[in-house]
Amino acid sequence: MAIKMRPLSDRVVVKRIDEEETSAGGIIIPDTAKEKPQEGKIVAVGPGRTEDGKTTKIDVKKGDRILFGKYSGTEIDINGEEHVIMREDDILVVLEG
């Protein structure tokens, strides 16, 4: 059964996008030597941060490709796939094009 999620506050759920497994020179990189990718696709977005009774909407949306900090968020397993839950502040940039 697929799990549906609804992040709270200014949190987003991000599915990591795997990097290439081969270097530019054609060398295959083993799993033990690879760093976890810092690029992902947003799969769920919370309603936004609420302060003094006003909700500020999040600037990103479901489907956006983003870059985030190396140690950002909390890693979780959803439906057998690795995801990261993070605050909007942990997002460094939205990739366009």
Backbone as JSON Lines, residues from 0, in Angstrom:
{"i":0,"aa":"M","n":[0.84,-1.17,0.0],"ca":[0.0,0.0,0.0],"c":[0.89,1.24,0.0]}
{"i":1,"aa":"A","n":[0.62,2.17,-0.89],"ca":[1.4,3.4,-0.99],"c":[1.02,4.35,0.15]}
{"i":2,"aa":"I","n":[2.03,4.96,0.72],"ca":[1.82,5.9,1.81],"c":[1.66,7.29,1.23]}
{"i":3,"aa":"K","n":[0.61,8.0,1.66],"ca":[0.44,9.4,1.28],"c":[0.99,10.24,2.42]}
{"i":4,"aa":"M","n":[1.53,11.41,2.08],"ca":[2.11,12.24,3.12],"c":[1.67,13.69,2.95]}
{"i":5,"aa":"R","n":[1.59,14.37,4.07],"ca":[1.24,15.78,4.1],"c":[2.18,16.45,5.09]}
{"i":6,"aa":"P","n":[3.26,17.06,4.59],"ca":[4.21,17.72,5.5],"c":[3.53,18.86,6.26]}
{"i":7,"aa":"L","n":[4.04,19.12,7.44],"ca":[3.51,20.2,8.26],"c":[4.37,21.44,8.13]}
{"i":8,"aa":"S","n":[3.79,22.58,8.4],"ca":[4.49,23.86,8.44],"c":[5.25,24.12,7.14]}
{"i":9,"aa":"D","n":[6.52,24.51,7.26],"ca":[7.32,24.87,6.07],"c":[8.23,23.73,5.64]}
{"i":10,"aa":"R","n":[7.78,22.5,5.84],"ca":[8.59,21.34,5.46],"c":[8.2,20.84,4.07]}
{"i":11,"aa":"V","n":[9.19,20.21,3.41],"ca":[8.97,19.58,2.12],"c":[9.55,18.17,2.18]}
{"i":12,"aa":"V","n":[9.02,17.28,1.36],"ca":[9.55,15.93,1.23],"c":[10.21,15.85,-0.14]}
{"i":13,"aa":"V","n":[11.47,15.4,-0.16],"ca":[12.27,15.4,-1.38],"c":[12.75,13.98,-1.67]}
{"i":14,"aa":"K","n":[12.6,13.55,-2.91],"ca":[13.17,12.28,-3.35],"c":[14.51,12.59,-4.0]}
{"i":15,"aa":"R","n":[15.56,11.95,-3.51],"ca":[16.9,12.19,-4.07],"c":[16.94,11.74,-5.53]}
{"i":16,"aa":"I","n":[17.68,12.48,-6.35],"ca":[17.93,12.11,-7.74],"c":[19.34,11.56,-7.78]}
{"i":17,"aa":"D","n":[19.47,10.31,-8.18],"ca":[20.78,9.65,-8.21],"c":[21.7,10.28,-9.23]}
{"i":18,"aa":"E","n":[22.98,10.38,-8.85],"ca":[24.0,10.89,-9.76],"c":[24.43,9.76,-10.69]}
{"i":19,"aa":"E","n":[25.15,10.12,-11.72],"ca":[25.68,9.12,-12.65],"c":[26.6,8.16,-11.91]}
{"i":20,"aa":"E","n":[26.57,6.9,-12.3],"ca":[27.4,5.88,-11.66],"c":[28.76,5.73,-12.34]}
{"i":21,"aa":"T","n":[28.99,6.46,-13.42],"ca":[30.25,6.39,-14.15],"c":[30.88,7.78,-14.18]}
{"i":22,"aa":"S","n":[32.18,7.84,-13.95],"ca":[32.87,9.13,-13.99],"c":[33.01,9.6,-15.43]}
{"i":23,"aa":"A","n":[33.44,10.85,-15.61],"ca":[33.63,11.42,-16.95],"c":[34.64,10.62,-17.76]}
{"i":24,"aa":"G","n":[35.6,10.0,-17.09],"ca":[36.62,9.2,-17.77],"c":[36.18,7.76,-18.03]}
{"i":25,"aa":"G","n":[34.95,7.42,-17.66],"ca":[34.43,6.08,-17.91],"c":[34.67,5.1,-16.78]}
{"i":26,"aa":"I","n":[35.19,5.57,-15.65],"ca":[35.45,4.7,-14.51],"c":[34.15,4.5,-13.74]}
{"i":27,"aa":"I","n":[33.82,3.25,-13.46],"ca":[32.61,2.96,-12.69],"c":[32.9,3.19,-11.22]}
{"i":28,"aa":"I","n":[32.04,3.96,-10.57],"ca":[32.24,4.33,-9.16],"c":[31.43,3.36,-8.29]}
{"i":29,"aa":"P","n":[32.08,2.62,-7.37],"ca":[31.34,1.69,-6.52],"c":[30.46,2.44,-5.53]}
{"i":30,"aa":"D","n":[29.37,1.76,-5.09],"ca":[28.43,2.38,-4.16],"c":[29.1,2.88,-2.89]}
{"i":31,"aa":"T","n":[30.12,2.2,-2.41],"ca":[30.77,2.59,-1.16],"c":[31.54,3.9,-1.29]}
{"i":32,"aa":"A","n":[31.91,4.29,-2.5],"ca":[32.69,5.51,-2.71],"c":[31.82,6.69,-3.1]}
{"i":33,"aa":"K","n":[30.56,6.45,-3.36],"ca":[29.67,7.53,-3.81],"c":[29.13,8.32,-2.63]}
{"i":34,"aa":"E","n":[29.03,9.63,-2.82],"ca":[28.36,10.47,-1.84],"c":[26.89,10.52,-2.2]}
{"i":35,"aa":"K","n":[26.06,10.74,-1.22],"ca":[24.64,10.85,-1.51],"c":[24.39,12.12,-2.3]}
{"i":36,"aa":"P","n":[23.52,12.05,-3.29],"ca":[23.26,13.24,-4.11],"c":[22.61,14.35,-3.29]}
{"i":37,"aa":"Q","n":[22.91,15.56,-3.68],"ca":[22.34,16.73,-3.02],"c":[21.31,17.39,-3.94]}
{"i":38,"aa":"E","n":[20.83,16.62,-4.9],"ca":[19.81,17.09,-5.81],"c":[18.59,16.22,-5.62]}
{"i":39,"aa":"G","n":[17.42,16.81,-5.7],"ca":[16.21,16.04,-5.51],"c":[15.01,16.66,-6.17]}
{"i":40,"aa":"K","n":[13.92,15.91,-6.13],"ca":[12.65,16.36,-6.69],"c":[11.64,16.42,-5.55]}
{"i":41,"aa":"I","n":[10.94,17.53,-5.44],"ca":[9.97,17.7,-4.36],"c":[8.73,16.86,-4.66]}
{"i":42,"aa":"V","n":[8.34,16.02,-3.68],"ca":[7.18,15.16,-3.86],"c":[5.99,15.58,-2.99]}
{"i":43,"aa":"A","n":[6.22,16.42,-1.98],"ca":[5.14,16.92,-1.14],"c":[5.59,18.22,-0.48]}
{"i":44,"aa":"V","n":[4.64,19.14,-0.29],"ca":[4.93,20.46,0.27],"c":[3.92,20.77,1.37]}
{"i":45,"aa":"G","n":[4.42,21.31,2.48],"ca":[3.54,21.73,3.57],"c":[2.84,23.04,3.23]}
{"i":46,"aa":"P","n":[1.92,23.47,4.08],"ca":[1.15,24.69,3.81],"c":[1.94,25.98,3.97]}
{"i":47,"aa":"G","n":[3.01,25.96,4.71],"ca":[3.81,27.18,4.93],"c":[3.96,27.46,6.41]}
{"i":48,"aa":"R","n":[4.79,28.44,6.7],"ca":[5.08,28.81,8.08],"c":[4.01,29.77,8.59]}
{"i":49,"aa":"T","n":[3.54,29.56,9.82],"ca":[2.55,30.43,10.43],"c":[3.19,31.21,11.56]}
{"i":50,"aa":"E","n":[3.14,32.54,11.46],"ca":[3.63,33.42,12.51],"c":[2.6,34.51,12.75]}
{"i":51,"aa":"D","n":[2.29,34.75,14.0],"ca":[1.33,35.77,14.39],"c":[0.0,35.61,13.65]}
{"i":52,"aa":"G","n":[-0.42,34.36,13.44],"ca":[-1.7,34.1,12.8],"c":[-1.7,34.21,11.28]}
{"i":53,"aa":"K","n":[-0.56,34.56,10.68],"ca":[-0.47,34.67,9.22],"c":[0.37,33.54,8.67]}
{"i":54,"aa":"T","n":[-0.11,32.9,7.6],"ca":[0.63,31.81,6.97],"c":[1.37,32.35,5.75]}
{"i":55,"aa":"T","n":[2.69,32.11,5.72],"ca":[3.52,32.49,4.58],"c":[3.72,31.24,3.74]}
{"i":56,"aa":"K","n":[3.22,31.26,2.5],"ca":[3.31,30.1,1.63],"c":[4.76,29.8,1.26]}
{"i":57,"aa":"I","n":[5.01,28.55,0.92],"ca":[6.33,28.09,0.52],"c":[6.55,28.46,-0.95]}
{"i":58,"aa":"D","n":[7.8,28.85,-1.29],"ca":[8.13,29.29,-2.64],"c":[8.33,28.16,-3.64]}
{"i":59,"aa":"V","n":[8.41,26.92,-3.18],"ca":[8.61,25.79,-4.09],"c":[7.31,25.0,-4.2]}
{"i":60,"aa":"K","n":[7.25,24.16,-5.23],"ca":[6.04,23.36,-5.42],"c":[6.4,21.92,-5.76]}
{"i":61,"aa":"K","n":[5.43,21.05,-5.68],"ca":[5.62,19.65,-6.01],"c":[6.13,19.55,-7.45]}
{"i":62,"aa":"G","n":[7.16,18.73,-7.64],"ca":[7.74,18.55,-8.98],"c":[8.98,19.37,-9.23]}
{"i":63,"aa":"D","n":[9.25,20.4,-8.41],"ca":[10.46,21.22,-8.58],"c":[11.71,20.38,-8.32]}
{"i":64,"aa":"R","n":[12.76,20.6,-9.12],"ca":[14.07,20.0,-8.88],"c":[14.89,21.01,-8.1]}
{"i":65,"aa":"I","n":[15.52,20.53,-7.03],"ca":[16.24,21.44,-6.13],"c":[17.62,20.91,-5.79]}
{"i":66,"aa":"L","n":[18.46,21.8,-5.27],"ca":[19.72,21.43,-4.64],"c":[19.58,21.8,-3.17]}
{"i":67,"aa":"F","n":[20.14,20.95,-2.3],"ca":[20.05,21.21,-0.86],"c":[21.39,20.91,-0.21]}
{"i":68,"aa":"G","n":[21.56,21.38,1.01],"ca":[22.81,21.22,1.74],"c":[23.12,19.76,2.03]}
{"i":69,"aa":"K","n":[24.39,19.46,2.14],"ca":[24.88,18.09,2.34],"c":[24.27,17.43,3.58]}
{"i":70,"aa":"Y","n":[24.12,18.17,4.64],"ca":[23.61,17.59,5.89],"c":[22.19,18.06,6.21]}
{"i":71,"aa":"S","n":[21.45,18.44,5.2],"ca":[20.09,18.97,5.4],"c":[19.08,17.86,5.64]}
{"i":72,"aa":"G","n":[18.11,18.17,6.46],"ca":[16.95,17.32,6.62],"c":[17.15,16.02,7.36]}
{"i":73,"aa":"T","n":[16.08,15.23,7.35],"ca":[16.03,13.93,8.0],"c":[15.72,12.88,6.95]}
{"i":74,"aa":"E","n":[16.58,11.87,6.84],"ca":[16.37,10.81,5.85],"c":[15.33,9.83,6.35]}
{"i":75,"aa":"I","n":[14.41,9.44,5.44],"ca":[13.39,8.45,5.77],"c":[13.19,7.53,4.57]}
{"i":76,"aa":"D","n":[12.58,6.38,4.81],"ca":[12.25,5.44,3.75],"c":[10.74,5.46,3.57]}
{"i":77,"aa":"I","n":[10.29,5.77,2.35],"ca":[8.87,5.79,2.05],"c":[8.64,4.88,0.85]}
{"i":78,"aa":"N","n":[7.8,3.89,1.02],"ca":[7.48,2.94,-0.06],"c":[8.75,2.32,-0.65]}
{"i":79,"aa":"G","n":[9.76,2.07,0.18],"ca":[10.99,1.44,-0.27],"c":[11.96,2.36,-0.98]}
{"i":80,"aa":"E","n":[11.72,3.67,-0.97],"ca":[12.61,4.63,-1.62],"c":[13.09,5.66,-0.6]}
{"i":81,"aa":"E","n":[14.33,6.11,-0.78],"ca":[14.92,7.08,0.15],"c":[14.42,8.49,-0.14]}
{"i":82,"aa":"H","n":[13.96,9.16,0.9],"ca":[13.49,10.54,0.82],"c":[14.13,11.35,1.94]}
{"i":83,"aa":"V","n":[14.02,12.66,1.84],"ca":[14.52,13.56,2.87],"c":[13.4,14.54,3.2]}
{"i":84,"aa":"I","n":[13.14,14.72,4.5],"ca":[12.2,15.75,4.95],"c":[13.04,16.92,5.42]}
{"i":85,"aa":"M","n":[12.78,18.11,4.89],"ca":[13.57,19.28,5.26],"c":[12.7,20.52,5.3]}
{"i":86,"aa":"R","n":[13.22,21.53,5.96],"ca":[12.55,22.83,5.98],"c":[12.87,23.59,4.7]}
{"i":87,"aa":"E","n":[12.02,24.51,4.35],"ca":[12.25,25.31,3.15],"c":[13.6,26.02,3.2]}
{"i":88,"aa":"D","n":[14.05,26.43,4.37],"ca":[15.34,27.13,4.53],"c":[16.53,26.27,4.12]}
{"i":89,"aa":"D","n":[16.36,24.93,4.11],"ca":[17.46,24.04,3.74],"c":[17.65,23.95,2.23]}
{"i":90,"aa":"I","n":[16.69,24.46,1.46],"ca":[16.79,24.41,0.0],"c":[17.69,25.55,-0.46]}
{"i":91,"aa":"L","n":[18.71,25.21,-1.25],"ca":[19.69,26.2,-1.7],"c":[19.26,26.86,-3.0]}
{"i":92,"aa":"V","n":[18.7,26.07,-3.93],"ca":[18.34,26.61,-5.24],"c":[17.32,25.71,-5.91]}
{"i":93,"aa":"V","n":[16.46,26.31,-6.74],"ca":[15.53,25.56,-7.58],"c":[16.15,25.52,-8.97]}
{"i":94,"aa":"L","n":[16.27,24.32,-9.54],"ca":[16.84,24.15,-10.87],"c":[15.75,24.34,-11.93]}
{"i":95,"aa":"E","n":[16.02,25.18,-12.89],"ca":[15.03,25.45,-13.95],"c":[15.62,25.09,-15.3]}
{"i":96,"aa":"G","n":[14.78,24.6,-16.18],"ca":[15.21,24.29,-17.55],"c":[15.61,22.87,-17.76]}
